[in-house]
Amino acid sequence: MIARIWRGRTPDHLATEYLAILERTGLPEYRATEGNLGVLVLQRTEDGVAAFTIVTLWESMEAIRRFAGDNPEQARYYPEDADYLLEQDPHVEHHEVVWSALDLPAGG
């Protein structure tokens, strides 16, 4: 299993709106991609900035390519992102999951 990690930051007052954008764009696309095993959205607010970390779990790099295209190391952005994000880092991280004990509640 591979974890793909993306990070983005918005002004704190736009965090709720940006989460709604994610729920309408990238999150459903992740889940609809064959080989996606799950998605976690993490948020931390500090000094007026909301930092988002999205961890997606995948069966393989081939599954990631079905979502990301031929260059899976490149972050994928949507047109709305420019209105919310303070910067658009062009890169994501991939990590091999070497141990996992996820037991999430339904709908979580």
C-alpha positions as CSV (number, residue, x, y, z in Angstrom):
1,M,0.0,0.0,0.0
2,I,1.2,3.5,-0.8
3,A,0.3,6.7,0.9
4,R,0.2,9.9,-1.2
5,I,0.5,13.1,0.8
6,W,-0.5,16.5,-0.3
7,R,-0.3,19.7,1.7
8,G,-2.0,23.1,1.2
9,R,-2.6,26.2,3.3
10,T,-5.5,28.7,3.3
11,P,-6.3,31.8,5.3
12,D,-8.2,30.6,8.4
13,H,-11.3,32.4,7.4
14,L,-11.5,30.5,4.1
15,A,-10.9,27.0,5.6
16,T,-14.6,25.9,5.8
17,E,-15.2,27.1,2.2
18,Y,-12.0,25.3,1.0
19,L,-13.1,22.1,2.6
20,A,-16.4,22.3,0.7
21,I,-14.4,22.7,-2.5
22,L,-12.3,19.6,-1.6
23,E,-15.5,17.7,-0.9
24,R,-16.8,18.6,-4.4
25,T,-13.6,18.1,-6.4
26,G,-10.6,16.0,-5.4
27,L,-12.1,13.9,-2.6
28,P,-14.8,12.3,-4.8
29,E,-12.2,11.8,-7.6
30,Y,-9.9,10.0,-5.3
31,R,-12.6,7.7,-4.2
32,A,-13.8,7.0,-7.7
33,T,-10.4,6.0,-8.9
34,E,-9.8,2.3,-9.1
35,G,-7.2,1.2,-6.6
36,N,-7.9,4.0,-4.1
37,L,-8.2,2.5,-0.6
38,G,-9.2,5.6,1.4
39,V,-8.7,9.3,2.1
40,L,-7.8,11.2,5.3
41,V,-8.2,15.0,5.5
42,L,-6.3,16.6,8.3
43,Q,-6.5,20.2,9.3
44,R,-4.6,22.4,11.8
45,T,-5.1,26.1,12.3
46,E,-2.3,28.3,13.7
47,D,-1.6,32.0,13.4
48,G,-4.5,32.7,11.1
49,V,-3.6,29.9,8.6
50,A,-5.4,26.6,8.1
51,A,-3.0,23.9,7.0
52,F,-4.6,20.9,5.2
53,T,-2.9,17.6,4.8
54,I,-4.5,15.0,2.6
55,V,-3.3,11.4,2.9
56,T,-4.7,9.1,0.2
57,L,-4.1,5.3,0.3
58,W,-3.5,3.3,-2.8
59,E,-3.0,-0.2,-3.9
60,S,0.0,0.6,-6.1
61,M,1.8,3.4,-8.1
62,E,-0.2,2.3,-11.1
63,A,-3.4,3.1,-9.2
64,I,-2.0,6.5,-8.3
65,R,-1.2,7.1,-12.0
66,R,-4.9,6.5,-12.8
67,F,-5.6,9.5,-10.7
68,A,-2.5,11.7,-11.1
69,G,-1.5,10.9,-14.7
70,D,1.9,10.1,-16.1
71,N,3.8,12.2,-13.5
72,P,2.5,11.0,-10.1
73,E,5.0,13.1,-8.2
74,Q,3.2,16.2,-9.5
75,A,0.4,17.7,-7.4
76,R,-3.0,18.0,-9.1
77,Y,-4.9,21.2,-8.7
78,Y,-8.4,22.4,-9.6
79,P,-9.2,25.9,-11.0
80,E,-10.9,26.9,-7.6
81,D,-7.7,26.2,-5.7
82,A,-6.1,29.4,-6.8
83,D,-8.8,31.4,-5.0
84,Y,-8.1,29.7,-1.7
85,L,-4.5,28.4,-1.4
86,L,-1.7,30.6,-0.3
87,E,0.7,28.7,-2.6
88,Q,0.5,25.7,-4.9
89,D,3.4,23.3,-4.2
90,P,3.9,21.4,-7.4
91,H,5.0,18.2,-5.6
92,V,3.4,15.5,-3.4
93,E,5.1,12.8,-1.4
94,H,4.7,9.0,-1.7
95,H,5.5,6.6,1.2
96,E,5.2,2.9,1.3
97,V,2.9,1.9,4.2
98,V,4.9,-0.6,6.2
99,W,2.5,-1.0,9.0
100,S,-1.2,-0.1,9.5
101,A,-3.8,-0.5,12.1
102,L,-6.8,1.5,10.9
103,D,-10.1,0.7,12.4
104,L,-12.2,3.8,11.5
105,P,-15.8,4.2,12.4
106,A,-18.4,4.0,9.6
107,G,-18.5,7.3,7.7
108,G,-15.2,8.4,9.4
